[in-house]
Amino acid sequence: MRLNTPAAPIPPTVVDQDVSGTQVEYTDIALANGTFWGSPPKICKGDALLHLNLEEAGTATRLCLDLLIDYWNEVAFGPCVEGAVFELKQKRRPVRISMLDGYLTIFFGNTGETHFHLCTDVHRGLGKQAVHPEVAHRRQCARIAFYREFGPKQCSPGSWGIRMWNGNDMQMCSFFLPSPFLDDRQKPQKPDWSRLELWNELRRRYLKETMPQPIPAATVAPYHS
């Protein structure tokens, strides 16, 4: 897969802290719309969609394809708001994907009954049903950031992930990346720093950053409780 990340300086990492003392570090990804999507909107699906590079697909679309297709077995995902956290895991690689009028659609079964949509690129409307520019702006992903979360008085992160917001600054989805402190079943384990490989690889692709957290040559084997 060829990646043509737009040349841009890495945004500074900002820290949000709430009243409990929990801190979240955010590093934003520079977003660019895909060159493949034009007007009128055209559908793209299956392998044709997967074969689009970063410049053609657009930053948000290509990143979602990486997370939900290429690394489907490593990533949990879902909304993460106060009082409601969804950590969904796919049992197998999605069988159908498509992109139309800015909306990336992921199907989890052959029948298409279970699926979801993310507006990752320009949304114009289909046919004569034009979408008002303000509505289109609200719906499209406008911000994506890597994040690390630190609990109160903790010097080591408790979670690593990627979060996306729409044009109204409302969260669309969070992607929970592997944690060194949890195994694939989300059970506590001794730190396995190799589980940061995906975090570091995605930061290299989308921030053009060298490894932010060096991975030890010898990892610590997890223990069984």
Buried (B, 14 or more C-beta within 10 A) or exposed (E): EEEEBEEEEBEEBEEEEEEEEBBBBBBBBBBBBBEBBEEEBEEBBEEEBBEBBBBBBBBBBBBBBBBBBBBBEBBBBBEBEEEEEEEEBBEEEBEBBBBBBBBBBBBBEEEEEEBBEBBBBBBBBEEEEEBEEEEBBBBBBBBBBBBBBBBEEEEEBEBBBBBBBBBEEEEBBBBBBBBBBBBEEEEEBEBBBBBBBBBBEBBBBBBBBEEBEEBEEEBEEBEEE
